[in-house]
Amino acid sequence: MEVNLISRRVAEELGLLREKFGPDIAADAKNKMWANSTDEVNALGVSYRKLSTVKTKSRNLTRDAKEKFTYQRKERNKTGGGPTPKPISMTEENIINAMKDTSSFKGIDGGMETSV
């Protein structure tokens, strides 16, 4: 329940979370959003979570969703057999749908992959 709530809040507030600080976006707006999200998570009654824990969980969910999104895309481009990739969870799908058009998920237009 907590994970679904956090992923939903990230998807709903994506514009606010991804914006740079400036005259339109203040740190207070982001902090208020995180405080409200933490209150909602704690209202579920599963366990008490600190604000930093909710932020970390959100970051980890986004990272995991990005890894699965990249893996799924890579597997679709392959030819031939092999096992099918594990299905994406509802939580990861929510995050992917919200962030699939961002540069952190799809890369920079006209950019080039390089290896080290």
Biopython code that builds the backbone (N, CA, C, O; Angstrom):
import numpy as np
from Bio.PDB.StructureBuilder import StructureBuilder

atoms = [
    (1, "MET", "N", (0.818, -1.191, 0.000)),
    (1, "MET", "CA", (0.000, 0.000, 0.000)),
    (1, "MET", "C", (0.867, 1.263, 0.000)),
    (1, "MET", "O", (0.591, 2.227, -0.713)),
    (2, "GLU", "N", (1.922, 1.228, 0.821)),
    (2, "GLU", "CA", (2.803, 2.391, 0.880)),
    (2, "GLU", "C", (3.474, 2.651, -0.463)),
    (2, "GLU", "O", (3.540, 3.787, -0.931)),
    (3, "VAL", "N", (3.964, 1.586, -1.067)),
    (3, "VAL", "CA", (4.676, 1.714, -2.333)),
    (3, "VAL", "C", (3.744, 2.264, -3.409)),
    (3, "VAL", "O", (4.135, 3.136, -4.184)),
    (4, "ASN", "N", (2.510, 1.755, -3.458)),
    (4, "ASN", "CA", (1.548, 2.256, -4.437)),
    (4, "ASN", "C", (1.223, 3.728, -4.200)),
    (4, "ASN", "O", (1.113, 4.503, -5.150)),
    (5, "LEU", "N", (1.073, 4.107, -2.949)),
    (5, "LEU", "CA", (0.781, 5.505, -2.624)),
    (5, "LEU", "C", (1.940, 6.407, -3.022)),
    (5, "LEU", "O", (1.731, 7.462, -3.621)),
    (6, "ILE", "N", (3.155, 6.001, -2.694)),
    (6, "ILE", "CA", (4.320, 6.820, -3.029)),
    (6, "ILE", "C", (4.462, 6.954, -4.537)),
    (6, "ILE", "O", (4.727, 8.047, -5.039)),
    (7, "SER", "N", (4.289, 5.851, -5.267)),
    (7, "SER", "CA", (4.424, 5.922, -6.726)),
    (7, "SER", "C", (3.336, 6.795, -7.340)),
    (7, "SER", "O", (3.591, 7.513, -8.307)),
    (8, "ARG", "N", (2.137, 6.742, -6.791)),
    (8, "ARG", "CA", (1.043, 7.584, -7.296)),
    (8, "ARG", "C", (1.332, 9.059, -7.046)),
    (8, "ARG", "O", (1.099, 9.901, -7.914)),
    (9, "ARG", "N", (1.842, 9.366, -5.853)),
    (9, "ARG", "CA", (2.161, 10.762, -5.523)),
    (9, "ARG", "C", (3.289, 11.289, -6.401)),
    (9, "ARG", "O", (3.252, 12.445, -6.823)),
    (10, "VAL", "N", (4.293, 10.458, -6.684)),
    (10, "VAL", "CA", (5.383, 10.871, -7.566)),
    (10, "VAL", "C", (4.829, 11.177, -8.952)),
    (10, "VAL", "O", (5.196, 12.179, -9.566)),
    (11, "ALA", "N", (3.944, 10.311, -9.443)),
    (11, "ALA", "CA", (3.350, 10.524, -10.771)),
    (11, "ALA", "C", (2.507, 11.797, -10.798)),
    (11, "ALA", "O", (2.551, 12.550, -11.771)),
    (12, "GLU", "N", (1.744, 12.039, -9.741)),
    (12, "GLU", "CA", (0.877, 13.221, -9.689)),
    (12, "GLU", "C", (1.688, 14.515, -9.592)),
    (12, "GLU", "O", (1.312, 15.530, -10.179)),
    (13, "GLU", "N", (2.772, 14.480, -8.872)),
    (13, "GLU", "CA", (3.553, 15.695, -8.607)),
    (13, "GLU", "C", (4.841, 15.751, -9.420)),
    (13, "GLU", "O", (5.775, 16.465, -9.052)),
    (14, "LEU", "N", (4.899, 15.014, -10.506)),
    (14, "LEU", "CA", (6.119, 14.932, -11.299)),
    (14, "LEU", "C", (6.591, 16.301, -11.784)),
    (14, "LEU", "O", (7.787, 16.593, -11.749)),
    (15, "GLY", "N", (5.668, 17.133, -12.232)),
    (15, "GLY", "CA", (6.035, 18.462, -12.704)),
    (15, "GLY", "C", (6.734, 19.270, -11.627)),
    (15, "GLY", "O", (7.746, 19.921, -11.888)),
    (16, "LEU", "N", (6.203, 19.230, -10.436)),
    (16, "LEU", "CA", (6.804, 19.955, -9.315)),
    (16, "LEU", "C", (8.165, 19.370, -8.953)),
    (16, "LEU", "O", (9.120, 20.112, -8.720)),
    (17, "LEU", "N", (8.256, 18.056, -8.906)),
    (17, "LEU", "CA", (9.499, 17.408, -8.487)),
    (17, "LEU", "C", (10.631, 17.594, -9.486)),
    (17, "LEU", "O", (11.792, 17.672, -9.085)),
    (18, "ARG", "N", (10.325, 17.667, -10.765)),
    (18, "ARG", "CA", (11.354, 17.763, -11.802)),
    (18, "ARG", "C", (11.771, 19.201, -12.104)),
    (18, "ARG", "O", (12.800, 19.419, -12.743)),
    (19, "GLU", "N", (10.997, 20.178, -11.659)),
    (19, "GLU", "CA", (11.304, 21.580, -11.937)),
    (19, "GLU", "C", (12.512, 22.046, -11.147)),
    (19, "GLU", "O", (12.745, 21.609, -10.020)),
    (20, "LYS", "N", (13.264, 22.928, -11.751)),
    (20, "LYS", "CA", (14.385, 23.571, -11.066)),
    (20, "LYS", "C", (13.827, 24.658, -10.146)),
    (20, "LYS", "O", (12.754, 25.207, -10.396)),
    (21, "PHE", "N", (14.559, 24.952, -9.099)),
    (21, "PHE", "CA", (14.153, 26.032, -8.212)),
    (21, "PHE", "C", (14.272, 27.358, -8.948)),
    (21, "PHE", "O", (15.211, 27.567, -9.716)),
    (22, "GLY", "N", (13.354, 28.217, -8.721)),
    (22, "GLY", "CA", (13.360, 29.522, -9.350)),
    (22, "GLY", "C", (12.204, 30.328, -8.815)),
    (22, "GLY", "O", (11.635, 29.985, -7.779)),
    (23, "PRO", "N", (11.843, 31.408, -9.514)),
    (23, "PRO", "CA", (10.759, 32.248, -9.021)),
    (23, "PRO", "C", (9.412, 31.518, -8.994)),
    (23, "PRO", "O", (8.551, 31.825, -8.169)),
    (24, "ASP", "N", (9.237, 30.556, -9.897)),
    (24, "ASP", "CA", (7.959, 29.839, -9.938)),
    (24, "ASP", "C", (7.914, 28.667, -8.964)),
    (24, "ASP", "O", (6.851, 28.328, -8.444)),
    (25, "ILE", "N", (9.050, 28.059, -8.721)),
    (25, "ILE", "CA", (9.120, 26.890, -7.850)),
    (25, "ILE", "C", (10.046, 27.210, -6.685)),
    (25, "ILE", "O", (11.221, 27.524, -6.875)),
    (26, "ALA", "N", (9.506, 27.127, -5.494)),
    (26, "ALA", "CA", (10.300, 27.381, -4.298)),
    (26, "ALA", "C", (10.522, 26.060, -3.570)),
    (26, "ALA", "O", (9.765, 25.104, -3.740)),
    (27, "ALA", "N", (11.552, 26.025, -2.774)),
    (27, "ALA", "CA", (11.844, 24.823, -1.994)),
    (27, "ALA", "C", (10.682, 24.493, -1.073)),
    (27, "ALA", "O", (10.429, 23.324, -0.780)),
    (28, "ASP", "N", (9.974, 25.520, -0.616)),
    (28, "ASP", "CA", (8.844, 25.289, 0.285)),
    (28, "ASP", "C", (7.757, 24.442, -0.374)),
    (28, "ASP", "O", (7.151, 23.597, 0.285)),
    (29, "ALA", "N", (7.503, 24.658, -1.664)),
    (29, "ALA", "CA", (6.472, 23.893, -2.368)),
    (29, "ALA", "C", (6.849, 22.415, -2.421)),
    (29, "ALA", "O", (6.002, 21.548, -2.206)),
    (30, "LYS", "N", (8.101, 22.131, -2.703)),
    (30, "LYS", "CA", (8.548, 20.736, -2.745)),
    (30, "LYS", "C", (8.534, 20.116, -1.347)),
    (30, "LYS", "O", (8.107, 18.976, -1.166)),
    (31, "ASN", "N", (9.004, 20.879, -0.370)),
    (31, "ASN", "CA", (9.013, 20.360, 0.999)),
    (31, "ASN", "C", (7.601, 20.087, 1.498)),
    (31, "ASN", "O", (7.364, 19.102, 2.197)),
    (32, "LYS", "N", (6.666, 20.955, 1.141)),
    (32, "LYS", "CA", (5.273, 20.762, 1.549)),
    (32, "LYS", "C", (4.694, 19.508, 0.900)),
    (32, "LYS", "O", (3.961, 18.757, 1.544)),
    (33, "MET", "N", (5.020, 19.279, -0.374)),
    (33, "MET", "CA", (4.540, 18.096, -1.078)),
    (33, "MET", "C", (5.074, 16.834, -0.398)),
    (33, "MET", "O", (4.330, 15.878, -0.183)),
    (34, "TRP", "N", (6.378, 16.836, -0.057)),
    (34, "TRP", "CA", (6.960, 15.668, 0.605)),
    (34, "TRP", "C", (6.360, 15.472, 1.999)),
    (34, "TRP", "O", (6.127, 14.337, 2.415)),
    (35, "ALA", "N", (6.109, 16.556, 2.718)),
    (35, "ALA", "CA", (5.494, 16.443, 4.049)),
    (35, "ALA", "C", (4.089, 15.860, 3.937)),
    (35, "ALA", "O", (3.713, 14.995, 4.729)),
    (36, "ASN", "N", (3.305, 16.328, 2.956)),
    (36, "ASN", "CA", (1.960, 15.790, 2.755)),
    (36, "ASN", "C", (2.007, 14.317, 2.374)),
    (36, "ASN", "O", (1.200, 13.523, 2.857)),
    (37, "SER", "N", (2.943, 13.950, 1.516)),
    (37, "SER", "CA", (3.085, 12.553, 1.111)),
    (37, "SER", "C", (3.455, 11.673, 2.309)),
    (37, "SER", "O", (2.933, 10.570, 2.467)),
    (38, "THR", "N", (4.360, 12.175, 3.144)),
    (38, "THR", "CA", (4.756, 11.431, 4.336)),
    (38, "THR", "C", (3.572, 11.262, 5.278)),
    (38, "THR", "O", (3.388, 10.186, 5.846)),
    (39, "ASP", "N", (2.766, 12.306, 5.454)),
    (39, "ASP", "CA", (1.572, 12.214, 6.296)),
    (39, "ASP", "C", (0.593, 11.175, 5.747)),
    (39, "ASP", "O", (-0.006, 10.420, 6.512)),
    (40, "GLU", "N", (0.432, 11.136, 4.425)),
    (40, "GLU", "CA", (-0.464, 10.156, 3.809)),
    (40, "GLU", "C", (0.047, 8.736, 4.024)),
    (40, "GLU", "O", (-0.734, 7.827, 4.306)),
    (41, "VAL", "N", (1.353, 8.547, 3.892)),
    (41, "VAL", "CA", (1.941, 7.220, 4.111)),
    (41, "VAL", "C", (1.737, 6.810, 5.568)),
    (41, "VAL", "O", (1.367, 5.667, 5.839)),
    (42, "ASN", "N", (1.969, 7.712, 6.494)),
    (42, "ASN", "CA", (1.805, 7.400, 7.912)),
    (42, "ASN", "C", (0.346, 7.170, 8.277)),
    (42, "ASN", "O", (0.051, 6.426, 9.213)),
    (43, "ALA", "N", (-0.576, 7.805, 7.544)),
    (43, "ALA", "CA", (-2.006, 7.618, 7.809)),
    (43, "ALA", "C", (-2.472, 6.205, 7.447)),
    (43, "ALA", "O", (-3.506, 5.749, 7.936)),
    (44, "LEU", "N", (-1.720, 5.518, 6.599)),
    (44, "LEU", "CA", (-2.072, 4.146, 6.257)),
    (44, "LEU", "C", (-1.960, 3.230, 7.471)),
    (44, "LEU", "O", (-2.626, 2.197, 7.535)),
    (45, "GLY", "N", (-1.124, 3.606, 8.431)),
    (45, "GLY", "CA", (-1.000, 2.850, 9.665)),
    (45, "GLY", "C", (-0.136, 1.609, 9.574)),
    (45, "GLY", "O", (-0.130, 0.796, 10.498)),
    (46, "VAL", "N", (0.588, 1.445, 8.488)),
    (46, "VAL", "CA", (1.451, 0.278, 8.346)),
    (46, "VAL", "C", (2.642, 0.411, 9.276)),
    (46, "VAL", "O", (2.951, -0.504, 10.039)),
    (47, "SER", "N", (3.301, 1.543, 9.209)),
    (47, "SER", "CA", (4.461, 1.829, 10.036)),
    (47, "SER", "C", (4.730, 3.327, 9.955)),
    (47, "SER", "O", (4.349, 3.982, 8.985)),
    (48, "TYR", "N", (5.388, 3.862, 10.980)),
    (48, "TYR", "CA", (5.730, 5.272, 10.949)),
    (48, "TYR", "C", (6.948, 5.464, 10.052)),
    (48, "TYR", "O", (7.963, 4.788, 10.225)),
    (49, "ARG", "N", (6.849, 6.373, 9.109)),
    (49, "ARG", "CA", (7.957, 6.671, 8.192)),
    (49, "ARG", "C", (8.356, 8.129, 8.340)),
    (49, "ARG", "O", (7.510, 9.015, 8.458)),
    (50, "LYS", "N", (9.667, 8.359, 8.331)),
    (50, "LYS", "CA", (10.176, 9.727, 8.350)),
    (50, "LYS", "C", (10.158, 10.270, 6.925)),
    (50, "LYS", "O", (10.099, 9.507, 5.961)),
    (51, "LEU", "N", (10.207, 11.579, 6.801)),
    (51, "LEU", "CA", (10.215, 12.233, 5.495)),
    (51, "LEU", "C", (11.385, 11.749, 4.652)),
    (51, "LEU", "O", (11.229, 11.493, 3.458)),
    (52, "SER", "N", (12.544, 11.625, 5.262)),
    (52, "SER", "CA", (13.726, 11.168, 4.514)),
    (52, "SER", "C", (13.541, 9.740, 4.000)),
    (52, "SER", "O", (14.034, 9.401, 2.924)),
    (53, "THR", "N", (12.841, 8.912, 4.753)),
    (53, "THR", "CA", (12.586, 7.538, 4.331)),
    (53, "THR", "C", (11.665, 7.504, 3.117)),
    (53, "THR", "O", (11.876, 6.713, 2.197)),
    (54, "VAL", "N", (10.652, 8.353, 3.110)),
    (54, "VAL", "CA", (9.715, 8.408, 1.986)),
    (54, "VAL", "C", (10.430, 8.914, 0.733)),
    (54, "VAL", "O", (10.214, 8.391, -0.360)),
    (55, "LYS", "N", (11.280, 9.932, 0.890)),
    (55, "LYS", "CA", (12.051, 10.439, -0.252)),
    (55, "LYS", "C", (12.968, 9.357, -0.822)),
    (55, "LYS", "O", (13.051, 9.179, -2.037)),
    (56, "THR", "N", (13.649, 8.643, 0.063)),
    (56, "THR", "CA", (14.553, 7.582, -0.369)),
    (56, "THR", "C", (13.785, 6.471, -1.071)),
    (56, "THR", "O", (14.227, 5.957, -2.099)),
    (57, "LYS", "N", (12.643, 6.106, -0.522)),
    (57, "LYS", "CA", (11.821, 5.059, -1.143)),
    (57, "LYS", "C", (11.379, 5.500, -2.532)),
    (57, "LYS", "O", (11.377, 4.693, -3.462)),
    (58, "SER", "N", (11.009, 6.748, -2.683)),
    (58, "SER", "CA", (10.606, 7.283, -3.974)),
    (58, "SER", "C", (11.747, 7.209, -4.980)),
    (58, "SER", "O", (11.553, 6.795, -6.124)),
    (59, "ARG", "N", (12.929, 7.610, -4.549)),
    (59, "ARG", "CA", (14.115, 7.562, -5.412)),
    (59, "ARG", "C", (14.419, 6.123, -5.841)),
    (59, "ARG", "O", (14.730, 5.863, -7.003)),
    (60, "ASN", "N", (14.324, 5.199, -4.889)),
    (60, "ASN", "CA", (14.594, 3.797, -5.191)),
    (60, "ASN", "C", (13.551, 3.219, -6.145)),
    (60, "ASN", "O", (13.893, 2.459, -7.051)),
    (61, "LEU", "N", (12.286, 3.573, -5.947)),
    (61, "LEU", "CA", (11.234, 3.100, -6.852)),
    (61, "LEU", "C", (11.471, 3.605, -8.266)),
    (61, "LEU", "O", (11.308, 2.861, -9.233)),
    (62, "THR", "N", (11.851, 4.861, -8.384)),
    (62, "THR", "CA", (12.117, 5.439, -9.702)),
    (62, "THR", "C", (13.314, 4.759, -10.352)),
    (62, "THR", "O", (13.283, 4.450, -11.543)),
    (63, "ARG", "N", (14.357, 4.528, -9.582)),
    (63, "ARG", "CA", (15.542, 3.850, -10.107)),
    (63, "ARG", "C", (15.203, 2.444, -10.596)),
    (63, "ARG", "O", (15.611, 2.044, -11.686)),
    (64, "ASP", "N", (14.449, 1.696, -9.780)),
    (64, "ASP", "CA", (14.083, 0.331, -10.161)),
    (64, "ASP", "C", (13.190, 0.310, -11.394)),
    (64, "ASP", "O", (13.341, -0.555, -12.257)),
    (65, "ALA", "N", (12.259, 1.258, -11.481)),
    (65, "ALA", "CA", (11.370, 1.331, -12.650)),
    (65, "ALA", "C", (12.170, 1.652, -13.901)),
    (65, "ALA", "O", (11.904, 1.100, -14.969)),
    (66, "LYS", "N", (13.149, 2.540, -13.777)),
    (66, "LYS", "CA", (13.983, 2.885, -14.928)),
    (66, "LYS", "C", (14.785, 1.678, -15.391)),
    (66, "LYS", "O", (14.908, 1.443, -16.593)),
    (67, "GLU", "N", (15.334, 0.907, -14.451)),
    (67, "GLU", "CA", (16.089, -0.296, -14.808)),
    (67, "GLU", "C", (15.211, -1.292, -15.561)),
    (67, "GLU", "O", (15.627, -1.853, -16.575)),
    (68, "LYS", "N", (13.996, -1.508, -15.059)),
    (68, "LYS", "CA", (13.095, -2.449, -15.731)),
    (68, "LYS", "C", (12.675, -1.929, -17.097)),
    (68, "LYS", "O", (12.590, -2.699, -18.054)),
    (69, "PHE", "N", (12.409, -0.629, -17.196)),
    (69, "PHE", "CA", (12.025, -0.019, -18.472)),
    (69, "PHE", "C", (13.136, -0.223, -19.501)),
    (69, "PHE", "O", (12.872, -0.608, -20.640)),
    (70, "THR", "N", (14.371, 0.035, -19.093)),
    (70, "THR", "CA", (15.522, -0.120, -19.988)),
    (70, "THR", "C", (15.712, -1.585, -20.373)),
    (70, "THR", "O", (15.974, -1.890, -21.537)),
    (71, "TYR", "N", (15.584, -2.478, -19.421)),
    (71, "TYR", "CA", (15.735, -3.901, -19.686)),
    (71, "TYR", "C", (14.659, -4.396, -20.660)),
    (71, "TYR", "O", (14.951, -5.132, -21.603)),
    (72, "GLN", "N", (13.404, -3.977, -20.414)),
    (72, "GLN", "CA", (12.300, -4.383, -21.305)),
    (72, "GLN", "C", (12.550, -3.890, -22.721)),
    (72, "GLN", "O", (12.348, -4.633, -23.681)),
    (73, "ARG", "N", (12.985, -2.649, -22.860)),
    (73, "ARG", "CA", (13.246, -2.082, -24.182)),
    (73, "ARG", "C", (14.375, -2.844, -24.870)),
    (73, "ARG", "O", (14.293, -3.125, -26.066)),
    (74, "LYS", "N", (15.420, -3.177, -24.132)),
    (74, "LYS", "CA", (16.545, -3.912, -24.689)),
    (74, "LYS", "C", (16.112, -5.316, -25.121)),
    (74, "LYS", "O", (16.526, -5.791, -26.178)),
    (75, "GLU", "N", (15.291, -5.974, -24.321)),
    (75, "GLU", "CA", (14.825, -7.324, -24.644)),
    (75, "GLU", "C", (13.924, -7.333, -25.884)),
    (75, "GLU", "O", (13.954, -8.287, -26.661)),
    (76, "ARG", "N", (13.133, -6.290, -26.072)),
    (76, "ARG", "CA", (12.246, -6.215, -27.245)),
    (76, "ARG", "C", (13.046, -6.125, -28.540)),
    (76, "ARG", "O", (12.581, -6.581, -29.585)),
    (77, "ASN", "N", (14.227, -5.551, -28.486)),
    (77, "ASN", "CA", (15.044, -5.382, -29.677)),
    (77, "ASN", "C", (15.855, -6.621, -30.036)),
    (77, "ASN", "O", (16.454, -6.676, -31.109)),
    (78, "LYS", "N", (15.881, -7.605, -29.162)),
    (78, "LYS", "CA", (16.618, -8.827, -29.434)),
    (78, "LYS", "C", (15.810, -9.727, -30.361)),
    (78, "LYS", "O", (14.589, -9.607, -30.462)),
    (79, "THR", "N", (16.509, -10.617, -31.025)),
    (79, "THR", "CA", (15.831, -11.601, -31.866)),
    (79, "THR", "C", (16.042, -12.980, -31.277)),
    (79, "THR", "O", (17.062, -13.247, -30.641)),
    (80, "GLY", "N", (15.094, -13.835, -31.487)),
    (80, "GLY", "CA", (15.253, -15.208, -31.047)),
    (80, "GLY", "C", (14.753, -15.456, -29.647)),
    (80, "GLY", "O", (14.317, -14.544, -28.945)),
    (81, "GLY", "N", (14.828, -16.727, -29.255)),
    (81, "GLY", "CA", (14.247, -17.263, -28.030)),
    (81, "GLY", "C", (14.719, -16.641, -26.751)),
    (81, "GLY", "O", (15.008, -15.447, -26.671)),
    (82, "GLY", "N", (14.788, -17.478, -25.762)),
    (82, "GLY", "CA", (15.129, -17.020, -24.430)),
    (82, "GLY", "C", (13.880, -16.799, -23.615)),
    (82, "GLY", "O", (12.785, -16.655, -24.159)),
    (83, "PRO", "N", (14.045, -16.772, -22.329)),
    (83, "PRO", "CA", (12.871, -16.567, -21.466)),
    (83, "PRO", "C", (12.322, -15.151, -21.612)),
    (83, "PRO", "O", (13.061, -14.212, -21.907)),
    (84, "THR", "N", (11.045, -15.018, -21.407)),
    (84, "THR", "CA", (10.443, -13.689, -21.459)),
    (84, "THR", "C", (10.827, -12.941, -20.188)),
    (84, "THR", "O", (10.983, -13.547, -19.128)),
    (85, "PRO", "N", (10.977, -11.631, -20.295)),
    (85, "PRO", "CA", (11.329, -10.857, -19.095)),
    (85, "PRO", "C", (10.189, -10.875, -18.076)),
    (85, "PRO", "O", (9.023, -11.059, -18.426)),
    (86, "LYS", "N", (10.553, -10.682, -16.819)),
    (86, "LYS", "CA", (9.547, -10.630, -15.759)),
    (86, "LYS", "C", (8.598, -9.470, -16.030)),
    (86, "LYS", "O", (9.024, -8.415, -16.500)),
    (87, "PRO", "N", (7.313, -9.659, -15.735)),
    (87, "PRO", "CA", (6.371, -8.558, -15.965)),
    (87, "PRO", "C", (6.639, -7.383, -15.021)),
    (87, "PRO", "O", (7.151, -7.557, -13.915)),
    (88, "ILE", "N", (6.288, -6.215, -15.474)),
    (88, "ILE", "CA", (6.460, -4.999, -14.692)),
    (88, "ILE", "C", (5.294, -4.872, -13.720)),
    (88, "ILE", "O", (4.140, -5.075, -14.097)),
    (89, "SER", "N", (5.598, -4.536, -12.468)),
    (89, "SER", "CA", (4.551, -4.394, -11.459)),
    (89, "SER", "C", (3.721, -3.136, -11.725)),
    (89, "SER", "O", (4.133, -2.255, -12.480)),
    (90, "MET", "N", (2.568, -3.068, -11.106)),
    (90, "MET", "CA", (1.672, -1.918, -11.257)),
    (90, "MET", "C", (2.365, -0.642, -10.776)),
    (90, "MET", "O", (2.226, 0.410, -11.400)),
    (91, "THR", "N", (3.098, -0.728, -9.690)),
    (91, "THR", "CA", (3.813, 0.429, -9.153)),
    (91, "THR", "C", (4.848, 0.931, -10.145)),
    (91, "THR", "O", (4.933, 2.130, -10.409)),
    (92, "GLU", "N", (5.642, 0.003, -10.699)),
    (92, "GLU", "CA", (6.658, 0.391, -11.670)),
    (92, "GLU", "C", (6.023, 0.931, -12.939)),
    (92, "GLU", "O", (6.544, 1.863, -13.552)),
    (93, "GLU", "N", (4.908, 0.351, -13.330)),
    (93, "GLU", "CA", (4.210, 0.825, -14.528)),
    (93, "GLU", "C", (3.710, 2.252, -14.351)),
    (93, "GLU", "O", (3.771, 3.049, -15.287)),
    (94, "ASN", "N", (3.214, 2.583, -13.156)),
    (94, "ASN", "CA", (2.770, 3.955, -12.876)),
    (94, "ASN", "C", (3.916, 4.942, -13.040)),
    (94, "ASN", "O", (3.752, 5.999, -13.649)),
    (95, "ILE", "N", (5.073, 4.594, -12.496)),
    (95, "ILE", "CA", (6.235, 5.480, -12.587)),
    (95, "ILE", "C", (6.714, 5.582, -14.022)),
    (95, "ILE", "O", (7.029, 6.672, -14.499)),
    (96, "ILE", "N", (6.771, 4.450, -14.714)),
    (96, "ILE", "CA", (7.220, 4.455, -16.109)),
    (96, "ILE", "C", (6.297, 5.306, -16.963)),
    (96, "ILE", "O", (6.768, 6.108, -17.770)),
    (97, "ASN", "N", (4.993, 5.145, -16.799)),
    (97, "ASN", "CA", (4.043, 5.938, -17.590)),
    (97, "ASN", "C", (4.190, 7.426, -17.329)),
    (97, "ASN", "O", (4.023, 8.239, -18.239)),
    (98, "ALA", "N", (4.499, 7.784, -16.096)),
    (98, "ALA", "CA", (4.657, 9.198, -15.765)),
    (98, "ALA", "C", (5.972, 9.767, -16.289)),
    (98, "ALA", "O", (6.042, 10.944, -16.643)),
    (99, "MET", "N", (7.017, 8.933, -16.339)),
    (99, "MET", "CA", (8.350, 9.453, -16.627)),
    (99, "MET", "C", (8.943, 8.988, -17.952)),
    (99, "MET", "O", (10.083, 9.335, -18.263)),
    (100, "LYS", "N", (8.205, 8.219, -18.734)),
    (100, "LYS", "CA", (8.799, 7.633, -19.939)),
    (100, "LYS", "C", (9.220, 8.658, -20.985)),
    (100, "LYS", "O", (10.046, 8.348, -21.844)),
    (101, "ASP", "N", (8.682, 9.853, -20.934)),
    (101, "ASP", "CA", (9.055, 10.878, -21.900)),
    (101, "ASP", "C", (10.133, 11.826, -21.382)),
    (101, "ASP", "O", (10.514, 12.767, -22.077)),
    (102, "THR", "N", (10.623, 11.588, -20.178)),
    (102, "THR", "CA", (11.667, 12.456, -19.630)),
    (102, "THR", "C", (13.027, 12.004, -20.142)),
    (102, "THR", "O", (13.208, 10.846, -20.515)),
    (103, "SER", "N", (13.966, 12.916, -20.154)),
    (103, "SER", "CA", (15.300, 12.586, -20.666)),
    (103, "SER", "C", (16.000, 11.541, -19.806)),
    (103, "SER", "O", (16.848, 10.803, -20.309)),
    (104, "SER", "N", (15.665, 11.462, -18.528)),
    (104, "SER", "CA", (16.321, 10.464, -17.685)),
    (104, "SER", "C", (15.893, 9.047, -18.050)),
    (104, "SER", "O", (16.608, 8.093, -17.744)),
    (105, "PHE", "N", (14.743, 8.893, -18.698)),
    (105, "PHE", "CA", (14.281, 7.575, -19.114)),
    (105, "PHE", "C", (14.610, 7.281, -20.574)),
    (105, "PHE", "O", (15.051, 6.177, -20.893)),
    (106, "LYS", "N", (14.405, 8.238, -21.458)),
    (106, "LYS", "CA", (14.576, 7.952, -22.885)),
    (106, "LYS", "C", (15.885, 8.469, -23.456)),
    (106, "LYS", "O", (16.226, 8.155, -24.596)),
    (107, "GLY", "N", (16.612, 9.244, -22.694)),
    (107, "GLY", "CA", (17.877, 9.794, -23.177)),
    (107, "GLY", "C", (17.654, 11.168, -23.811)),
    (107, "GLY", "O", (16.529, 11.661, -23.888)),
    (108, "ILE", "N", (18.729, 11.755, -24.251)),
    (108, "ILE", "CA", (18.673, 13.085, -24.841)),
    (108, "ILE", "C", (18.513, 12.926, -26.350)),
    (108, "ILE", "O", (19.231, 12.148, -26.979)),
    (109, "ASP", "N", (17.563, 13.671, -26.930)),
    (109, "ASP", "CA", (17.353, 13.608, -28.376)),
    (109, "ASP", "C", (18.635, 13.982, -29.102)),
    (109, "ASP", "O", (19.245, 15.015, -28.824)),
    (110, "GLY", "N", (19.031, 13.132, -30.030)),
    (110, "GLY", "CA", (20.251, 13.394, -30.788)),
    (110, "GLY", "C", (21.507, 12.981, -30.037)),
    (110, "GLY", "O", (22.615, 13.143, -30.548)),
    (111, "GLY", "N", (21.347, 12.442, -28.816)),
    (111, "GLY", "CA", (22.495, 12.032, -28.028)),
    (111, "GLY", "C", (23.029, 10.690, -28.506)),
    (111, "GLY", "O", (22.391, 10.008, -29.308)),
    (112, "MET", "N", (24.174, 10.325, -28.020)),
    (112, "MET", "CA", (24.817, 9.088, -28.433)),
    (112, "MET", "C", (25.258, 8.305, -27.197)),
    (112, "MET", "O", (25.805, 8.872, -26.252)),
    (113, "GLU", "N", (25.012, 6.987, -27.219)),
    (113, "GLU", "CA", (25.481, 6.122, -26.144)),
    (113, "GLU", "C", (26.976, 5.924, -26.288)),
    (113, "GLU", "O", (27.468, 5.696, -27.393)),
    (114, "THR", "N", (27.690, 6.006, -25.209)),
    (114, "THR", "CA", (29.120, 5.724, -25.228)),
    (114, "THR", "C", (29.415, 4.743, -24.119)),
    (114, "THR", "O", (28.692, 4.693, -23.124)),
    (115, "SER", "N", (30.453, 3.974, -24.274)),
    (115, "SER", "CA", (30.852, 3.064, -23.210)),
    (115, "SER", "C", (32.230, 3.469, -22.722)),
    (115, "SER", "O", (33.027, 4.048, -23.460)),
    (116, "VAL", "N", (32.484, 3.159, -21.493)),
    (116, "VAL", "CA", (33.751, 3.529, -20.878)),
    (116, "VAL", "C", (34.719, 2.386, -20.993)),
    (116, "VAL", "O", (35.856, 2.492, -20.534)),
]
sb = StructureBuilder()
sb.init_structure("model")
sb.init_model(0)
sb.init_chain("A")
sb.init_seg("    ")
for serial, (resi, resn, name, xyz) in enumerate(atoms, 1):
    if name == "N":
        sb.init_residue(resn, " ", resi, " ")
    sb.init_atom(name, np.array(xyz, "f"), 0.0, 1.0, " ", f" {name:<3s}", serial, name[0])
structure = sb.get_structure()
